[in-house]
Amino acid sequence: MTDNHSEIDPFSLIDEMADLLARHKLVPFFGAGLSRQHLGVAAAELAGEMAAEIGRASDTPLAEIADVFADERGQAAFIAFLNEKLVVAELDERKTPSHRLLVSLMQNLLYTTNQDNLFELTASRYGRHYRTVLTVDDLSESAPGEPLLIKFHGDTSVPDSLVFGARSYKKRMEAEDHPLDIKLRADLLGKRLLFLGYSLRDENVAKIFDTVKRAFKGTLPSSYLVAFDDDASLMATAREYQVKVIVPSRLFPVQPSNAEAFEHFLQVLCDETRKRQVERGTADLFSIGVINPHIATDYETQAVAHAIESEPFDTALDAFRVTFDQTHVPEHLQQKVTELFVSLVARAEPANAKDMDALSAALFNFRLPPASALTATAAVMAACNGRPATRGYDSYASLVCPALPDGLQPVAAAAAVAMLGERGEVITDNFRGLASSWFRGYENVPESVKEQVIAMIKTAWPGDKERQSPLHRSFPSVAHGKSFHEILEGLQEKLPKRLDNPTE
């Protein structure tokens, strides 16, 4: 919604922004509001803590108290204070939902006024590495197409780059053609800005608008602001700078808090952006370059859980795959996603080849850690107990989950036998026929689990059937003993090579 929301449909603005993001025509510019949940402080709290340390009034504005603190304690103490409050050693990804969604937007260029390191840690956790730009040297060293995080107000790692107190802000405003201003002007030729994490309660919001406006010699580029707060004064400020404002708490009033409405808005924006990116076309599997990962959110996980509980199997499977295929799942959600996959497998009809093939495809794209991959693989193996026998070669004999490390398929097969035992299912000949392949190489599993694996083989082939078990039969090796990953690497090596061209 904007200050004139009766005339402009806010959902049309979402479509507009998603289209721009999909074409890399909208540059995110984010502030302290995104980091408050993890850091526990925003401008007012930081000013209060700084004031308390030097015995000043707690309501002293941050820009003023920062200069007084540096004067009284020295620059080194000031930097040490900021590092203690803003630089995180251990990332708690449950407290950075907006940062994860920013990574999911797949943008190669982002600006921030934050001096914390939460975005860098979040992006790195999911294999998306951004070059941090603080100085002109950082710009000169960056490669064409390299993902960049422009820290517009500097970073404590380079004290001279900091724009924090009133003096440093004044110095920045007086600088003619600051390198980062020039960079911003160049980046926004034909593009627009998306401000995130600012509100009127952030004393910097007008300063940010003024700085960007000055960089463009008096005219702020067409911009959007997604606000935490529904504040009439903010609307007036936005109107002054011709910024379109969306207030997520108005769009999604059922959300319990402004922060959750803001996160939900970003999720909707990510979904719409991804849809348009797919519509614009996809590259082949072996395209050169790092693929920016989709990162699962709590909201998406809850939505999939609801689909598995209440929707037909086909719909539930689609919901799971669209959300989790080739997706990075935050650590705190990994157990839940694994359980959802097991629940999905339980809903399949083993005798229905379409259901089982769909599960096999989902397993192939399952990208959780080894323990979760083992559980998921075991669940699909156990479902095969209800499959009818097939003539000739059965493709399920080589069930593949790339997330499962080489050599652990026998362990997954043992877990499948244990699952069937817990359910009280009688093991079928068809399962045994497939498990003969799954248990191949059991003698090479880690010693810590070998005894349990052998025990499960004996359980699957009880009594007189034990003579037909992998314990008493030798099998010819497949592909000269090469693992799935070795075979895949060999295929990739045979593909034609080309120079890696830089991209925007």
C-alpha angles and dihedrals in degrees: 000000000000134000085272097041094148088072101036121058106225092211089057086057089054089053090048093050094044091053091051093047092049089055093042089244097124121070117206114225110186136188146193096294090077092056101044096091092057100035095041091220139080130183097292095047092045091051090049093052092046091049092049091055093057099033100251131137112289093227094059109129114256095240091054099042091047091061093045091049092051091048094050101037102027132247094278092056090046092053091046090053092051092047090053092051103035110027113079122203097189121037118221100199092193086070097050104061093138093049090053090051091049088055089049091057087074096221120159093204129051134162127205139176090204121113094196123100100228097111092048092051093046094048092046091049089061098043096259107126119193125190108234110228118205104140142028088259090060089053094049092050095050118104125229109272094014113141108252133199108196109204096204094189097040134242136264090245087072105035094189089060094059120115101188116116129051092262095053091045091051090048091051092048092050095049112107113226098350109201093243091049089053089048091051093050091050093047093050097052098123092355138094138222129247112198114203130179099021130119138164088264087066103084089208099063096090089041090054091051090047093049093050091043090052091049087058093048096253106326122092111217118244103285146173130215125199105204130205092206134053096225126158091208090056089054090053091050090048091049090053091055095037093242120154109229128206119192108200093196088065093048095047107029092163090069110103096229143015090250092054091046088051092051091047090052091053089049091053090047091050092049093050092046092050091049091055093044090055091047089054090061141269133246126232122272095258098049112145116250140054115296111225104234127232109235119213119232134206089249093055092046092053091048091052091048089054091049092051091049099046113015131079115272095255091053093045092050092049090050091052095046097044088052103038110023107119088348130145108234117202113242095248090057100044097091091048093049091049090052090049090054091050089049090050091052089051090057094054123100104236091204090056106089091198092057093048095045089051090052090049090054092048090050091052089056095042107123107181126121121286096268091054092042089053092052092047093048091048091052093055091045090052090050088058087069087081097046118110117244116269129212118245123350116006113208090210089072086078099042106173132207108168090199089064109088117242114272097027099094091096088055090052089049090052089051089051091054089050091051091052090049092052089052093047092238119158109236111243130219089243090058091049091050091055094039090057086071096038092054093050108126093022089142089066098054117114113287091237091069103024094096092053091047092052090048091054091049089055089048092053092047103038127182115337091003091069090083088066094048126106087258090072103027131072121213129203113249119253123233090359091300095303119151125232092258092049091050091048092050090050091053091048091051089058093056116103113263129224137179115274104247119206116247131199 
